[in-house]
């Protein structure tokens, strides 16, 4: 409990402009950030040009703020990890788009090097792998149809947060989180399989 309190205090100090808070915050959250990054890379090829440690570092720098803007306004550990997962996913999407541009005119079709694990917690009716860009497109469509369910996906699939933590971030109860999760899981399964993104296929 003390560590979680420390995180909240450090986030408040960071938001108030204390640059030193960033250096004190990273060691506390690093293992969890590394676990999130590791989940994204679970099905990547070993020599992927972007590695988990680099993904954590780049995401952390973005969360701290740069010339692009101020530090994130996270109110809790769960909120910060949720934002970190979202930033990591966007970085991987940008990376995949850059690779796709480089490969244009070359081999066509999906490659294992351009896939990521969909879920930290495996589920039998959700594809284990999908193209990063296919998944991003599906997530955008889900967000238009069911915005809150899409947020649950981000927090549970990519952030590894518990139902209780997700409920705290979104201001809803555990039962609502589970209903949104079931809805999103089924929706993504149908959408991704309809596009031919089958488990284990590249």
N, C-alpha and C positions, 0 to 999 in steps of 0.2 A: 504493500500500500504506500510505503514511504517513497519508493522509486516513482510511482505514478504521480504522487504529489510533487516530487521534484521536477518531473517533466512539465507539469502544468505551470509551475513557478518559472521554469526556464523559458517556456513558450511565451509567457506574459512579459518576461524581461526582453526576449527577442523582439516581440512586437513593439516594445517601448523604445527600441533602438540600441539595446545593449549587444554589441557585436560579440563580446566575449561569451554570451550565452550560447551561441552556436557551437563553439568549441567544447563547452561543457555538455551540450545536449547530444552530440553525435555518439560519444562512447556509450551512453545509456541506451540509445535506440539502434545502434549499429547492427546488432545481431538480428533484430526483427526486420530491419531494412534489407539486410543481406538475405534473409529467408524469403522475403517477398521477391527480390530479384532472382534468387535461385529457382523459385517456382516458375517464373517466366521462362527460364532456360532449361527446364527439366528435359525437354525433348529437342533441344537445339544440338547441332553438331558441335563437337569439341572445339574446333578451330574457328568458331563464330568470331567475327571481327569486333563484336561488342561483347565484353565479358561482364558477369554479374557485379564484380567490384567496381568496374568503370561505370556501370549503370547506376549503382548506388551513389557514387561520387558525383556524377553529373546531375542526378535527380536532387541530391542534397543541395548542391550549389543553386539550382533553380528555386528550390523551396526557400533558401535563405535570401533570395532576392539578388538582382544583378542590375545591369543597365536596362534590363527589360521591365523592371518594376521592383516594388518593395517586398520584404519577406512575407510568407504566407501568414494569414491570420488564423492559426489553429488554436482551438480552445482546450484541447485535451490530447493525450497520447493517441487515442483511437482516431481522432480527427486528423492528427498529423500523419499517421500511418495510411489513412484513407487517401489523403492528398498525395502522399508519396507514391502510392500504388498507381494513382491516376497519372502522375507525371512520368513514372517509369513506362507505363503503357504507351503514352504519347511519344516518348523518346524511341521506343521500339518501332512504333508505327512510322515515325519519321525516318528511322534507319532502314526499314523495309522499303519505303517509297524510294529512298535514295538508291538502294540496291536494284530495285526494279527499273529505275531510270538507266542505271549503268548497264543492265542486262538487255535493255530494249534492242530488239533485232537479233538477239541470240536465242538460246533455248527457251521454249515456251513451256508453260505449265507450272504447277506448284512444285516446290522443292522442300525437303526436310529443313534446309537452312533457313527457310522463311516461315517456319511454324513455331508456335508456342503452346504450352499447356494451357487449356482453358480453365482448369480449376485446381486450386490447392487441395481441395477435398474431392476426390474422384466420385463421380456419380454415374451409374450404369446407363442412364438415358441421355447423357450429354457427351458429344464428341470429345475425345481426349485431345485431339489436335485440330487446328484449323489455320489457314493462312492468316497471318497478322492482319493483312488488309481486308480479307473477307470478314474476319471477326469484327474489325472496326466498322465496316459498312453495316453489318448486322446489328452491332451495338447502337449505331446512330439511328437505325430504323426502330429498334426497341425503345430507345429514349423518346422518340416522337410519339409512339403508341402508348407506352407505359413508363413515364419518366422516373417514378419512384422505384419501380422494379429494376430499371437499368442501373440506378444508384446502388441497389442491393447487390447486383451482379458485380459492380466495381469493387464494392467493399468486401464481399465474400469471396468471389473468384480470385480477384487480383490482390486484395489487401489481406486476406486471410483472417478477417475480423469475425468474432463470434456474433451470434444473433443478438446477444445483450449489448455488445459494443456497437453493432450496426443500429440497433434501436436508439441508443444514446446519441449517435451522430445525426440520425434522421428525425429523432423525436417521435418514434412510433414504438409500439409494443412488440414483444418477441413473436407473438402469433402472427402479427401483420408482416413481420420480416419473413417468416417461414412461408406465408401465402405468396408474397411477392417473389420469393426465391423459387417456389414451385412453378409459378406462372412464367417467370423469365427462363428457367431451365427448359421447360417444354417448348417455349417460343423459339429459343435459340437452337434447340435440337432440331426442330422442324425446319427452320430457316437455313441452317448450315448443311443439313443433310439434303435439302432440296437443291442446294448448289453443288452437291457432290463432295462436300468436305467430310469424308467418312473417317472414323477413328483409325489411326495408324496409317492412313494413306498420305502420300506426298505428291 
